[in-house]
Amino acid sequence: MLKILLTISVIAAVYFFLIKKPQVAKKKRERAEAQKRKPELDEDIMVECEECGTFVSSKETIIVSGKYYCSKECAKVK
Ligand SMILES: [Zn+2]
């Protein structure tokens, strides 16, 4: 009897996971896509300067070796 109950609960768990997981994954994917899409729609995102911590528009940032800087002074470029 215990074996039958165990089997049923295992099947139920598998069934539950098979039903539930794709929905969770779908929601996650939708959210990830929404986040991915956001910078495209709204290109004017704020990024933090690596040097002084000031938030600047992504259009005005200076990117030096993958890091964002608010100004040439912070980026130490001329
Ligand atoms: Zn700065």
N, CA, C, O and the ligand as a Tripos MOL2 file, in Angstrom:
@<TRIPOS>MOLECULE
protein
  313   311    79     0     0
PROTEIN
NO_CHARGES

@<TRIPOS>ATOM
      1 N           0.8420   -1.2150    0.0000 N.3       1 MET1
      2 CA          0.0000    0.0000    0.0000 C.3       1 MET1
      3 C           0.8750    1.2620    0.0000 C.2       1 MET1
      4 O           0.6210    2.2190   -0.7310 O.2       1 MET1
      5 N           1.8850    1.2270    0.8230 N.am      2 LEU2
      6 CA          2.7800    2.3820    0.8890 C.3       2 LEU2
      7 C           3.4650    2.6230   -0.4560 C.2       2 LEU2
      8 O           3.6660    3.7600   -0.8830 O.2       2 LEU2
      9 N           3.8130    1.5230   -1.1010 N.am      3 LYS3
     10 CA          4.4690    1.6250   -2.4100 C.3       3 LYS3
     11 C           3.5510    2.2900   -3.4290 C.2       3 LYS3
     12 O           3.9840    3.1080   -4.2400 O.2       3 LYS3
     13 N           2.3030    1.9280   -3.3690 N.am      4 ILE4
     14 CA          1.3300    2.5100   -4.3100 C.3       4 ILE4
     15 C           1.1970    4.0110   -4.0540 C.2       4 ILE4
     16 O           1.1680    4.8160   -4.9840 O.2       4 ILE4
     17 N           1.1180    4.3600   -2.7960 N.am      5 LEU5
     18 CA          1.0090    5.7800   -2.4290 C.3       5 LEU5
     19 C           2.2390    6.5570   -2.8850 C.2       5 LEU5
     20 O           2.1450    7.6770   -3.3870 O.2       5 LEU5
     21 N           3.3930    5.9250   -2.6930 N.am      6 LEU6
     22 CA          4.6450    6.5560   -3.1150 C.3       6 LEU6
     23 C           4.6620    6.7640   -4.6230 C.2       6 LEU6
     24 O           5.0190    7.8290   -5.1260 O.2       6 LEU6
     25 N           4.2580    5.6970   -5.3310 N.am      7 THR7
     26 CA          4.2280    5.7830   -6.7850 C.3       7 THR7
     27 C           3.2910    6.8900   -7.2470 C.2       7 THR7
     28 O           3.6110    7.6620   -8.1510 O.2       7 THR7
     29 N           2.1390    6.9500   -6.6130 N.am      8 ILE8
     30 CA          1.1490    7.9740   -6.9790 C.3       8 ILE8
     31 C           1.7110    9.3760   -6.7130 C.2       8 ILE8
     32 O           1.5730   10.2830   -7.5340 O.2       8 ILE8
     33 N           2.3420    9.5300   -5.5580 N.am      9 SER9
     34 CA          2.8700   10.8570   -5.2290 C.3       9 SER9
     35 C           4.0180   11.2470   -6.1600 C.2       9 SER9
     36 O           4.1810   12.4160   -6.5090 O.2       9 SER9
     37 N           4.8080   10.2510   -6.5540 N.am     10 VAL10
     38 CA          5.9010   10.5290   -7.5000 C.3      10 VAL10
     39 C           5.3190   10.9340   -8.8430 C.2      10 VAL10
     40 O           5.7740   11.8980   -9.4600 O.2      10 VAL10
     41 N           4.3190   10.2000   -9.2910 N.am     11 ILE11
     42 CA          3.6770   10.5330  -10.5650 C.3      11 ILE11
     43 C           3.0400   11.9250  -10.4900 C.2      11 ILE11
     44 O           3.1320   12.7250  -11.4210 O.2      11 ILE11
     45 N           2.3990   12.1800   -9.3630 N.am     12 ALA12
     46 CA          1.7610   13.4850   -9.1710 C.3      12 ALA12
     47 C           2.7990   14.6010   -9.1920 C.2      12 ALA12
     48 O           2.5780   15.6650   -9.7720 O.2      12 ALA12
     49 N           3.9260   14.3420   -8.5540 N.am     13 ALA13
     50 CA          4.9930   15.3380   -8.5180 C.3      13 ALA13
     51 C           5.5460   15.5900   -9.9100 C.2      13 ALA13
     52 O           5.7540   16.7350  -10.3140 O.2      13 ALA13
     53 N           5.7780   14.5120  -10.6330 N.am     14 VAL14
     54 CA          6.2930   14.6330  -12.0050 C.3      14 VAL14
     55 C           5.2790   15.3750  -12.8740 C.2      14 VAL14
     56 O           5.6270   16.2670  -13.6470 O.2      14 VAL14
     57 N           4.0280   14.9810  -12.7240 N.am     15 TYR15
     58 CA          2.9450   15.6020  -13.4880 C.3      15 TYR15
     59 C           2.8680   17.0980  -13.1690 C.2      15 TYR15
     60 O           2.7460   17.9420  -14.0570 O.2      15 TYR15
     61 N           2.9440   17.3890  -11.8810 N.am     16 PHE16
     62 CA          2.8780   18.7650  -11.4100 C.3      16 PHE16
     63 C           4.0260   19.6040  -11.9960 C.2      16 PHE16
     64 O           3.8440   20.7370  -12.4410 O.2      16 PHE16
     65 N           5.2050   18.9920  -11.9730 N.am     17 PHE17
     66 CA          6.3720   19.7120  -12.4850 C.3      17 PHE17
     67 C           6.2870   19.9220  -13.9890 C.2      17 PHE17
     68 O           6.6550   20.9740  -14.5130 O.2      17 PHE17
     69 N           5.7930   18.8940  -14.6660 N.am     18 LEU18
     70 CA          5.6720   19.0010  -16.1230 C.3      18 LEU18
     71 C           4.6650   20.0720  -16.5140 C.2      18 LEU18
     72 O           4.8340   20.7720  -17.5120 O.2      18 LEU18
     73 N           3.6230   20.1840  -15.7130 N.am     19 ILE19
     74 CA          2.5830   21.1770  -16.0190 C.3      19 ILE19
     75 C           3.0480   22.5690  -15.5940 C.2      19 ILE19
     76 O           2.9040   23.5470  -16.3290 O.2      19 ILE19
     77 N           3.6050   22.6280  -14.3950 N.am     20 LYS20
     78 CA          3.9400   23.9320  -13.8170 C.3      20 LYS20
     79 C           5.1720   24.5790  -14.4410 C.2      20 LYS20
     80 O           5.1850   25.7790  -14.7160 O.2      20 LYS20
     81 N           6.1990   23.7730  -14.6570 N.am     21 LYS21
     82 CA          7.4880   24.3390  -15.0680 C.3      21 LYS21
     83 C           7.4490   25.1590  -16.3600 C.2      21 LYS21
     84 O           7.9810   26.2680  -16.3960 O.2      21 LYS21
     85 N           6.8280   24.6340  -17.4190 N.am     22 PRO22
     86 CA          6.8530   25.4410  -18.6370 C.3      22 PRO22
     87 C           6.2110   26.8070  -18.4640 C.2      22 PRO22
     88 O           6.6100   27.7800  -19.1060 O.2      22 PRO22
     89 N           5.2080   26.8710  -17.5880 N.am     23 GLN23
     90 CA          4.5470   28.1550  -17.3510 C.3      23 GLN23
     91 C           5.4750   29.1190  -16.6270 C.2      23 GLN23
     92 O           5.5310   30.3090  -16.9380 O.2      23 GLN23
     93 N           6.1970   28.5800  -15.6610 N.am     24 VAL24
     94 CA          7.1490   29.4160  -14.9250 C.3      24 VAL24
     95 C           8.2560   29.8710  -15.8650 C.2      24 VAL24
     96 O           8.6560   31.0350  -15.8630 O.2      24 VAL24
     97 N           8.7400   28.9320  -16.6650 N.am     25 ALA25
     98 CA          9.8010   29.2610  -17.6240 C.3      25 ALA25
     99 C           9.3100   30.2960  -18.6190 C.2      25 ALA25
    100 O          10.0470   31.2000  -19.0140 O.2      25 ALA25
    101 N           8.0710   30.1520  -19.0110 N.am     26 LYS26
    102 CA          7.5070   31.0960  -19.9710 C.3      26 LYS26
    103 C           7.4200   32.4900  -19.3730 C.2      26 LYS26
    104 O           7.7460   33.4890  -20.0140 O.2      26 LYS26
    105 N           6.9720   32.5270  -18.1300 N.am     27 LYS27
    106 CA          6.8730   33.8150  -17.4530 C.3      27 LYS27
    107 C           8.2430   34.4560  -17.3000 C.2      27 LYS27
    108 O           8.4220   35.6570  -17.5070 O.2      27 LYS27
    109 N           9.2080   33.6100  -16.9280 N.am     28 LYS28
    110 CA         10.5770   34.1030  -16.7650 C.3      28 LYS28
    111 C          11.1050   34.6400  -18.0920 C.2      28 LYS28
    112 O          11.7420   35.6910  -18.1550 O.2      28 LYS28
    113 N          10.8170   33.8790  -19.1510 N.am     29 ARG29
    114 CA         11.3020   34.2870  -20.4680 C.3      29 ARG29
    115 C          10.6530   35.5970  -20.8930 C.2      29 ARG29
    116 O          11.2970   36.4780  -21.4630 O.2      29 ARG29
    117 N           9.3630   35.7010  -20.6010 N.am     30 GLU30
    118 CA          8.6450   36.9290  -20.9580 C.3      30 GLU30
    119 C           9.2350   38.1270  -20.2240 C.2      30 GLU30
    120 O           9.4020   39.2110  -20.7810 O.2      30 GLU30
    121 N           9.5440   37.8850  -18.9440 N.am     31 ARG31
    122 CA         10.1060   38.9640  -18.1490 C.3      31 ARG31
    123 C          11.5030   39.3270  -18.6530 C.2      31 ARG31
    124 O          11.8580   40.5020  -18.7380 O.2      31 ARG31
    125 N          12.2810   38.3090  -18.9820 N.am     32 ALA32
    126 CA         13.6300   38.5380  -19.4920 C.3      32 ALA32
    127 C          13.5800   39.2790  -20.8190 C.2      32 ALA32
    128 O          14.3900   40.1660  -21.0870 O.2      32 ALA32
    129 N          12.6120   38.8970  -21.6440 N.am     33 GLU33
    130 CA         12.4720   39.5690  -22.9300 C.3      33 GLU33
    131 C          12.0400   41.0120  -22.7540 C.2      33 GLU33
    132 O          12.4840   41.9070  -23.4730 O.2      33 GLU33
    133 N          11.1640   41.2170  -21.7840 N.am     34 ALA34
    134 CA         10.6990   42.5760  -21.5080 C.3      34 ALA34
    135 C          11.8600   43.4450  -21.0430 C.2      34 ALA34
    136 O          11.9760   44.6130  -21.4140 O.2      34 ALA34
    137 N          12.7140   42.8450  -20.2220 N.am     35 GLN35
    138 CA         13.8770   43.5900  -19.7400 C.3      35 GLN35
    139 C          14.8720   43.8380  -20.8670 C.2      35 GLN35
    140 O          15.5110   44.8880  -20.9430 O.2      35 GLN35
    141 N          14.9800   42.8470  -21.7310 N.am     36 LYS36
    142 CA         15.9000   42.9800  -22.8570 C.3      36 LYS36
    143 C          15.3980   44.0430  -23.8280 C.2      36 LYS36
    144 O          16.1710   44.7990  -24.4170 O.2      36 LYS36
    145 N          14.0710   44.0710  -23.9730 N.am     37 ARG37
    146 CA         13.4740   45.0000  -24.9140 C.3      37 ARG37
    147 C          13.5210   46.4340  -24.4030 C.2      37 ARG37
    148 O          13.5610   47.3850  -25.1840 O.2      37 ARG37
    149 N          13.5170   46.5730  -23.0940 N.am     38 LYS38
    150 CA         13.4100   47.9060  -22.5020 C.3      38 LYS38
    151 C          14.4990   48.8830  -22.9690 C.2      38 LYS38
    152 O          14.1710   49.9980  -23.3740 O.2      38 LYS38
    153 N          15.7670   48.5050  -22.9260 N.am     39 PRO39
    154 CA         16.7730   49.4650  -23.3660 C.3      39 PRO39
    155 C          16.6140   49.8790  -24.8270 C.2      39 PRO39
    156 O          16.9950   50.9800  -25.2240 O.2      39 PRO39
    157 N          16.0370   48.9630  -25.6200 N.am     40 GLU40
    158 CA         15.8180   49.3090  -27.0230 C.3      40 GLU40
    159 C          14.7590   50.3950  -27.1600 C.2      40 GLU40
    160 O          14.9080   51.3610  -27.9090 O.2      40 GLU40
    161 N          13.6760   50.1920  -26.3980 N.am     41 LEU41
    162 CA         12.5860   51.1630  -26.4580 C.3      41 LEU41
    163 C          13.0020   52.4710  -25.8050 C.2      41 LEU41
    164 O          12.7380   53.5630  -26.3070 O.2      41 LEU41
    165 N          13.6560   52.3180  -24.6780 N.am     42 ASP42
    166 CA         14.0640   53.4920  -23.9290 C.3      42 ASP42
    167 C          15.5830   53.4830  -23.8410 C.2      42 ASP42
    168 O          16.1690   52.9590  -22.8930 O.2      42 ASP42
    169 N          16.1910   54.0630  -24.8300 N.am     43 GLU43
    170 CA         17.6530   54.0130  -24.9020 C.3      43 GLU43
    171 C          18.3200   54.8980  -23.8700 C.2      43 GLU43
    172 O          19.4980   54.7350  -23.5500 O.2      43 GLU43
    173 N          17.5380   55.8430  -23.3550 N.am     44 ASP44
    174 CA         18.1180   56.7890  -22.4190 C.3      44 ASP44
    175 C          18.1080   56.2210  -21.0090 C.2      44 ASP44
    176 O          17.4040   56.7280  -20.1360 O.2      44 ASP44
    177 N          18.8860   55.1740  -20.7850 N.am     45 ILE45
    178 CA         18.9430   54.5790  -19.4580 C.3      45 ILE45
    179 C          20.0680   55.2350  -18.6610 C.2      45 ILE45
    180 O          21.0320   55.7640  -19.2150 O.2      45 ILE45
    181 N          19.9070   55.1800  -17.3520 N.am     46 MET46
    182 CA         20.9060   55.7890  -16.4900 C.3      46 MET46
    183 C          21.9240   54.7400  -16.0520 C.2      46 MET46
    184 O          21.5630   53.6420  -15.6290 O.2      46 MET46
    185 N          23.1700   55.0900  -16.1580 N.am     47 VAL47
    186 CA         24.2290   54.1860  -15.7220 C.3      47 VAL47
    187 C          25.1090   54.9070  -14.7160 C.2      47 VAL47
    188 O          25.2670   56.1270  -14.7570 O.2      47 VAL47
    189 N          25.6730   54.1250  -13.8170 N.am     48 GLU48
    190 CA         26.4720   54.7200  -12.7510 C.3      48 GLU48
    191 C          27.9260   54.8430  -13.1880 C.2      48 GLU48
    192 O          28.5110   53.9120  -13.7420 O.2      48 GLU48
    193 N          28.4750   55.9840  -12.9320 N.am     49 CYS49
    194 CA         29.8790   56.2150  -13.2360 C.3      49 CYS49
    195 C          30.7530   55.3430  -12.3320 C.2      49 CYS49
    196 O          30.5530   55.2890  -11.1180 O.2      49 CYS49
    197 N          31.7040   54.6770  -12.9340 N.am     50 GLU50
    198 CA         32.5690   53.7610  -12.1980 C.3      50 GLU50
    199 C          33.4650   54.5050  -11.1980 C.2      50 GLU50
    200 O          33.8750   53.9510  -10.1780 O.2      50 GLU50
    201 N          33.7500   55.7320  -11.5040 N.am     51 GLU51
    202 CA         34.7060   56.5020  -10.7050 C.3      51 GLU51
    203 C          34.0420   57.2800   -9.5670 C.2      51 GLU51
    204 O          34.4400   57.1460   -8.4100 O.2      51 GLU51
    205 N          33.0460   58.0840   -9.8880 N.am     52 CYS52
    206 CA         32.4710   58.9540   -8.8610 C.3      52 CYS52
    207 C          31.0590   58.5500   -8.4510 C.2      52 CYS52
    208 O          30.5180   59.1210   -7.5040 O.2      52 CYS52
    209 N          30.4510   57.5920   -9.1270 N.am     53 GLY53
    210 CA         29.1420   57.0940   -8.7320 C.3      53 GLY53
    211 C          27.9760   57.9250   -9.2170 C.2      53 GLY53
    212 O          26.8340   57.6710   -8.8350 O.2      53 GLY53
    213 N          28.2420   58.9080  -10.0490 N.am     54 THR54
    214 CA         27.1730   59.7450  -10.5800 C.3      54 THR54
    215 C          26.3960   58.9860  -11.6520 C.2      54 THR54
    216 O          26.9710   58.2830  -12.4830 O.2      54 THR54
    217 N          25.0780   59.1450  -11.6090 N.am     55 PHE55
    218 CA         24.2700   58.5130  -12.6420 C.3      55 PHE55
    219 C          24.1680   59.4380  -13.8450 C.2      55 PHE55
    220 O          23.7770   60.6010  -13.7460 O.2      55 PHE55
    221 N          24.5330   58.8750  -14.9670 N.am     56 VAL56
    222 CA         24.4900   59.6640  -16.1980 C.3      56 VAL56
    223 C          23.7320   58.9130  -17.2780 C.2      56 VAL56
    224 O          23.6520   57.6850  -17.2680 O.2      56 VAL56
    225 N          23.1950   59.6550  -18.1830 N.am     57 SER57
    226 CA         22.4740   59.0660  -19.3090 C.3      57 SER57
    227 C          23.4270   58.1980  -20.1320 C.2      57 SER57
    228 O          24.5800   58.5540  -20.3740 O.2      57 SER57
    229 N          22.9020   57.0540  -20.5470 N.am     58 SER58
    230 CA         23.7520   56.1300  -21.3040 C.3      58 SER58
    231 C          24.2610   56.7580  -22.5940 C.2      58 SER58
    232 O          25.2770   56.3360  -23.1470 O.2      58 SER58
    233 N          23.5490   57.7620  -23.0600 N.am     59 LYS59
    234 CA         23.9810   58.4300  -24.2920 C.3      59 LYS59
    235 C          25.2130   59.2940  -24.0560 C.2      59 LYS59
    236 O          25.9910   59.5610  -24.9720 O.2      59 LYS59
    237 N          25.3710   59.7210  -22.8180 N.am     60 GLU60
    238 CA         26.4700   60.6290  -22.5170 C.3      60 GLU60
    239 C          27.6480   59.9430  -21.8330 C.2      60 GLU60
    240 O          28.6670   60.5770  -21.5560 O.2      60 GLU60
    241 N          27.5070   58.6560  -21.5640 N.am     61 THR61
    242 CA         28.5890   57.9820  -20.8620 C.3      61 THR61
    243 C          29.7680   57.7130  -21.7820 C.2      61 THR61
    244 O          29.6400   57.6150  -23.0020 O.2      61 THR61
    245 N          30.8900   57.6030  -21.1550 N.am     62 ILE62
    246 CA         32.1020   57.2100  -21.8630 C.3      62 ILE62
    247 C          32.4240   55.7920  -21.4110 C.2      62 ILE62
    248 O          32.5880   55.5310  -20.2200 O.2      62 ILE62
    249 N          32.5120   54.8940  -22.3620 N.am     63 ILE63
    250 CA         32.7640   53.5000  -22.0080 C.3      63 ILE63
    251 C          34.2330   53.1900  -22.2830 C.2      63 ILE63
    252 O          34.7080   53.2590  -23.4170 O.2      63 ILE63
    253 N          34.9270   52.8490  -21.2100 N.am     64 VAL64
    254 CA         36.3340   52.4860  -21.3310 C.3      64 VAL64
    255 C          36.4930   51.0790  -20.7710 C.2      64 VAL64
    256 O          36.2020   50.8350  -19.6000 O.2      64 VAL64
    257 N          36.9400   50.1870  -21.5800 N.am     65 SER65
    258 CA         37.0980   48.7630  -21.2560 C.3      65 SER65
    259 C          35.8930   48.2090  -20.4920 C.2      65 SER65
    260 O          36.0380   47.5860  -19.4400 O.2      65 SER65
    261 N          34.7150   48.4480  -21.0390 N.am     66 GLY66
    262 CA         33.4780   47.8790  -20.5040 C.3      66 GLY66
    263 C          32.9320   48.5800  -19.2840 C.2      66 GLY66
    264 O          31.9350   48.1280  -18.7210 O.2      66 GLY66
    265 N          33.5530   49.6790  -18.8490 N.am     67 LYS67
    266 CA         33.0640   50.4030  -17.6810 C.3      67 LYS67
    267 C          32.5500   51.7690  -18.0960 C.2      67 LYS67
    268 O          33.0480   52.3950  -19.0310 O.2      67 LYS67
    269 N          31.5380   52.2050  -17.3700 N.am     68 TYR68
    270 CA         30.9030   53.4710  -17.7170 C.3      68 TYR68
    271 C          31.4870   54.6080  -16.8800 C.2      68 TYR68
    272 O          31.7200   54.4690  -15.6790 O.2      68 TYR68
    273 N          31.7080   55.6950  -17.5310 N.am     69 TYR69
    274 CA         32.1900   56.8910  -16.8330 C.3      69 TYR69
    275 C          31.3660   58.0920  -17.2450 C.2      69 TYR69
    276 O          30.8730   58.1650  -18.3710 O.2      69 TYR69
    277 N          31.2190   59.0370  -16.3230 N.am     70 CYS70
    278 CA         30.3640   60.1960  -16.5880 C.3      70 CYS70
    279 C          31.0950   61.2220  -17.4460 C.2      70 CYS70
    280 O          30.4750   61.9440  -18.2260 O.2      70 CYS70
    281 N          32.3960   61.2820  -17.3000 N.am     71 SER71
    282 CA         33.1340   62.2880  -18.0340 C.3      71 SER71
    283 C          34.5150   61.7680  -18.3920 C.2      71 SER71
    284 O          34.9430   60.7130  -17.9230 O.2      71 SER71
    285 N          35.1910   62.5160  -19.2200 N.am     72 LYS72
    286 CA         36.5410   62.1310  -19.6230 C.3      72 LYS72
    287 C          37.4980   62.1670  -18.4340 C.2      72 LYS72
    288 O          38.4600   61.4030  -18.3630 O.2      72 LYS72
    289 N          37.2090   63.0760  -17.5040 N.am     73 GLU73
    290 CA         38.0480   63.1830  -16.3060 C.3      73 GLU73
    291 C          37.9780   61.8830  -15.5080 C.2      73 GLU73
    292 O          38.9970   61.3680  -15.0470 O.2      73 GLU73
    293 N          36.7470   61.3550  -15.3510 N.am     74 CYS74
    294 CA         36.5690   60.1220  -14.5970 C.3      74 CYS74
    295 C          37.1420   58.9320  -15.3520 C.2      74 CYS74
    296 O          37.7050   58.0120  -14.7590 O.2      74 CYS74
    297 N          36.9910   58.9670  -16.6520 N.am     75 ALA75
    298 CA         37.4890   57.8460  -17.4700 C.3      75 ALA75
    299 C          38.9940   57.9250  -17.6540 C.2      75 ALA75
    300 O          39.6270   56.9820  -18.1290 O.2      75 ALA75
    301 N          39.5560   59.0650  -17.2730 N.am     76 LYS76
    302 CA         40.9930   59.3190  -17.4010 C.3      76 LYS76
    303 C          41.4750   59.1980  -18.8370 C.2      76 LYS76
    304 O          42.5390   58.6560  -19.1350 O.2      76 LYS76
    305 N          40.6330   59.7330  -19.7040 N.am     77 VAL77
    306 CA         41.0380   59.8150  -21.1060 C.3      77 VAL77
    307 C          40.9980   61.2860  -21.5120 C.2      77 VAL77
    308 O          40.3130   62.1000  -20.8940 O.2      77 VAL77
    309 N          41.7380   61.6010  -22.5510 N.am     78 LYS78
    310 CA         41.7570   63.0060  -22.9980 C.3      78 LYS78
    311 C          41.2270   63.1240  -24.4200 C.2      78 LYS78
    312 O          41.1660   64.2250  -24.9670 O.2      78 LYS78
    313 ZN         32.3240   60.2270  -12.8090 Zn       79 ZN79
@<TRIPOS>BOND
     1     1     2 1
     2     2     3 1
     3     3     4 2
     4     3     5 am
     5     5     6 1
     6     6     7 1
     7     7     8 2
     8     7     9 am
     9     9    10 1
    10    10    11 1
    11    11    12 2
    12    11    13 am
    13    13    14 1
    14    14    15 1
    15    15    16 2
    16    15    17 am
    17    17    18 1
    18    18    19 1
    19    19    20 2
    20    19    21 am
    21    21    22 1
    22    22    23 1
    23    23    24 2
    24    23    25 am
    25    25    26 1
    26    26    27 1
    27    27    28 2
    28    27    29 am
    29    29    30 1
    30    30    31 1
    31    31    32 2
    32    31    33 am
    33    33    34 1
    34    34    35 1
    35    35    36 2
    36    35    37 am
    37    37    38 1
    38    38    39 1
    39    39    40 2
    40    39    41 am
    41    41    42 1
    42    42    43 1
    43    43    44 2
    44    43    45 am
    45    45    46 1
    46    46    47 1
    47    47    48 2
    48    47    49 am
    49    49    50 1
    50    50    51 1
    51    51    52 2
    52    51    53 am
    53    53    54 1
    54    54    55 1
    55    55    56 2
    56    55    57 am
    57    57    58 1
    58    58    59 1
    59    59    60 2
    60    59    61 am
    61    61    62 1
    62    62    63 1
    63    63    64 2
    64    63    65 am
    65    65    66 1
    66    66    67 1
    67    67    68 2
    68    67    69 am
    69    69    70 1
    70    70    71 1
    71    71    72 2
    72    71    73 am
    73    73    74 1
    74    74    75 1
    75    75    76 2
    76    75    77 am
    77    77    78 1
    78    78    79 1
    79    79    80 2
    80    79    81 am
    81    81    82 1
    82    82    83 1
    83    83    84 2
    84    83    85 am
    85    85    86 1
    86    86    87 1
    87    87    88 2
    88    87    89 am
    89    89    90 1
    90    90    91 1
    91    91    92 2
    92    91    93 am
    93    93    94 1
    94    94    95 1
    95    95    96 2
    96    95    97 am
    97    97    98 1
    98    98    99 1
    99    99   100 2
   100    99   101 am
   101   101   102 1
   102   102   103 1
   103   103   104 2
   104   103   105 am
   105   105   106 1
   106   106   107 1
   107   107   108 2
   108   107   109 am
   109   109   110 1
   110   110   111 1
   111   111   112 2
   112   111   113 am
   113   113   114 1
   114   114   115 1
   115   115   116 2
   116   115   117 am
   117   117   118 1
   118   118   119 1
   119   119   120 2
   120   119   121 am
   121   121   122 1
   122   122   123 1
   123   123   124 2
   124   123   125 am
   125   125   126 1
   126   126   127 1
   127   127   128 2
   128   127   129 am
   129   129   130 1
   130   130   131 1
   131   131   132 2
   132   131   133 am
   133   133   134 1
   134   134   135 1
   135   135   136 2
   136   135   137 am
   137   137   138 1
   138   138   139 1
   139   139   140 2
   140   139   141 am
   141   141   142 1
   142   142   143 1
   143   143   144 2
   144   143   145 am
   145   145   146 1
   146   146   147 1
   147   147   148 2
   148   147   149 am
   149   149   150 1
   150   150   151 1
   151   151   152 2
   152   151   153 am
   153   153   154 1
   154   154   155 1
   155   155   156 2
   156   155   157 am
   157   157   158 1
   158   158   159 1
   159   159   160 2
   160   159   161 am
   161   161   162 1
   162   162   163 1
   163   163   164 2
   164   163   165 am
   165   165   166 1
   166   166   167 1
   167   167   168 2
   168   167   169 am
   169   169   170 1
   170   170   171 1
   171   171   172 2
   172   171   173 am
   173   173   174 1
   174   174   175 1
   175   175   176 2
   176   175   177 am
   177   177   178 1
   178   178   179 1
   179   179   180 2
   180   179   181 am
   181   181   182 1
   182   182   183 1
   183   183   184 2
   184   183   185 am
   185   185   186 1
   186   186   187 1
   187   187   188 2
   188   187   189 am
   189   189   190 1
   190   190   191 1
   191   191   192 2
   192   191   193 am
   193   193   194 1
   194   194   195 1
   195   195   196 2
   196   195   197 am
   197   197   198 1
   198   198   199 1
   199   199   200 2
   200   199   201 am
   201   201   202 1
   202   202   203 1
   203   203   204 2
   204   203   205 am
   205   205   206 1
   206   206   207 1
   207   207   208 2
   208   207   209 am
   209   209   210 1
   210   210   211 1
   211   211   212 2
   212   211   213 am
   213   213   214 1
   214   214   215 1
   215   215   216 2
   216   215   217 am
   217   217   218 1
   218   218   219 1
   219   219   220 2
   220   219   221 am
   221   221   222 1
   222   222   223 1
   223   223   224 2
   224   223   225 am
   225   225   226 1
   226   226   227 1
   227   227   228 2
   228   227   229 am
   229   229   230 1
   230   230   231 1
   231   231   232 2
   232   231   233 am
   233   233   234 1
   234   234   235 1
   235   235   236 2
   236   235   237 am
   237   237   238 1
   238   238   239 1
   239   239   240 2
   240   239   241 am
   241   241   242 1
   242   242   243 1
   243   243   244 2
   244   243   245 am
   245   245   246 1
   246   246   247 1
   247   247   248 2
   248   247   249 am
   249   249   250 1
   250   250   251 1
   251   251   252 2
   252   251   253 am
   253   253   254 1
   254   254   255 1
   255   255   256 2
   256   255   257 am
   257   257   258 1
   258   258   259 1
   259   259   260 2
   260   259   261 am
   261   261   262 1
   262   262   263 1
   263   263   264 2
   264   263   265 am
   265   265   266 1
   266   266   267 1
   267   267   268 2
   268   267   269 am
   269   269   270 1
   270   270   271 1
   271   271   272 2
   272   271   273 am
   273   273   274 1
   274   274   275 1
   275   275   276 2
   276   275   277 am
   277   277   278 1
   278   278   279 1
   279   279   280 2
   280   279   281 am
   281   281   282 1
   282   282   283 1
   283   283   284 2
   284   283   285 am
   285   285   286 1
   286   286   287 1
   287   287   288 2
   288   287   289 am
   289   289   290 1
   290   290   291 1
   291   291   292 2
   292   291   293 am
   293   293   294 1
   294   294   295 1
   295   295   296 2
   296   295   297 am
   297   297   298 1
   298   298   299 1
   299   299   300 2
   300   299   301 am
   301   301   302 1
   302   302   303 1
   303   303   304 2
   304   303   305 am
   305   305   306 1
   306   306   307 1
   307   307   308 2
   308   307   309 am
   309   309   310 1
   310   310   311 1
   311   311   312 2
@<TRIPOS>SUBSTRUCTURE
     1 MET1         2 RESIDUE 1 A MET
     2 LEU2         6 RESIDUE 1 A LEU
     3 LYS3        10 RESIDUE 1 A LYS
     4 ILE4        14 RESIDUE 1 A ILE
     5 LEU5        18 RESIDUE 1 A LEU
     6 LEU6        22 RESIDUE 1 A LEU
     7 THR7        26 RESIDUE 1 A THR
     8 ILE8        30 RESIDUE 1 A ILE
     9 SER9        34 RESIDUE 1 A SER
    10 VAL10       38 RESIDUE 1 A VAL
    11 ILE11       42 RESIDUE 1 A ILE
    12 ALA12       46 RESIDUE 1 A ALA
    13 ALA13       50 RESIDUE 1 A ALA
    14 VAL14       54 RESIDUE 1 A VAL
    15 TYR15       58 RESIDUE 1 A TYR
    16 PHE16       62 RESIDUE 1 A PHE
    17 PHE17       66 RESIDUE 1 A PHE
    18 LEU18       70 RESIDUE 1 A LEU
    19 ILE19       74 RESIDUE 1 A ILE
    20 LYS20       78 RESIDUE 1 A LYS
    21 LYS21       82 RESIDUE 1 A LYS
    22 PRO22       86 RESIDUE 1 A PRO
    23 GLN23       90 RESIDUE 1 A GLN
    24 VAL24       94 RESIDUE 1 A VAL
    25 ALA25       98 RESIDUE 1 A ALA
    26 LYS26      102 RESIDUE 1 A LYS
    27 LYS27      106 RESIDUE 1 A LYS
    28 LYS28      110 RESIDUE 1 A LYS
    29 ARG29      114 RESIDUE 1 A ARG
    30 GLU30      118 RESIDUE 1 A GLU
    31 ARG31      122 RESIDUE 1 A ARG
    32 ALA32      126 RESIDUE 1 A ALA
    33 GLU33      130 RESIDUE 1 A GLU
    34 ALA34      134 RESIDUE 1 A ALA
    35 GLN35      138 RESIDUE 1 A GLN
    36 LYS36      142 RESIDUE 1 A LYS
    37 ARG37      146 RESIDUE 1 A ARG
    38 LYS38      150 RESIDUE 1 A LYS
    39 PRO39      154 RESIDUE 1 A PRO
    40 GLU40      158 RESIDUE 1 A GLU
    41 LEU41      162 RESIDUE 1 A LEU
    42 ASP42      166 RESIDUE 1 A ASP
    43 GLU43      170 RESIDUE 1 A GLU
    44 ASP44      174 RESIDUE 1 A ASP
    45 ILE45      178 RESIDUE 1 A ILE
    46 MET46      182 RESIDUE 1 A MET
    47 VAL47      186 RESIDUE 1 A VAL
    48 GLU48      190 RESIDUE 1 A GLU
    49 CYS49      194 RESIDUE 1 A CYS
    50 GLU50      198 RESIDUE 1 A GLU
    51 GLU51      202 RESIDUE 1 A GLU
    52 CYS52      206 RESIDUE 1 A CYS
    53 GLY53      210 RESIDUE 1 A GLY
    54 THR54      214 RESIDUE 1 A THR
    55 PHE55      218 RESIDUE 1 A PHE
    56 VAL56      222 RESIDUE 1 A VAL
    57 SER57      226 RESIDUE 1 A SER
    58 SER58      230 RESIDUE 1 A SER
    59 LYS59      234 RESIDUE 1 A LYS
    60 GLU60      238 RESIDUE 1 A GLU
    61 THR61      242 RESIDUE 1 A THR
    62 ILE62      246 RESIDUE 1 A ILE
    63 ILE63      250 RESIDUE 1 A ILE
    64 VAL64      254 RESIDUE 1 A VAL
    65 SER65      258 RESIDUE 1 A SER
    66 GLY66      262 RESIDUE 1 A GLY
    67 LYS67      266 RESIDUE 1 A LYS
    68 TYR68      270 RESIDUE 1 A TYR
    69 TYR69      274 RESIDUE 1 A TYR
    70 CYS70      278 RESIDUE 1 A CYS
    71 SER71      282 RESIDUE 1 A SER
    72 LYS72      286 RESIDUE 1 A LYS
    73 GLU73      290 RESIDUE 1 A GLU
    74 CYS74      294 RESIDUE 1 A CYS
    75 ALA75      298 RESIDUE 1 A ALA
    76 LYS76      302 RESIDUE 1 A LYS
    77 VAL77      306 RESIDUE 1 A VAL
    78 LYS78      310 RESIDUE 1 A LYS
    79 ZN79       313 GROUP 0 **** ****
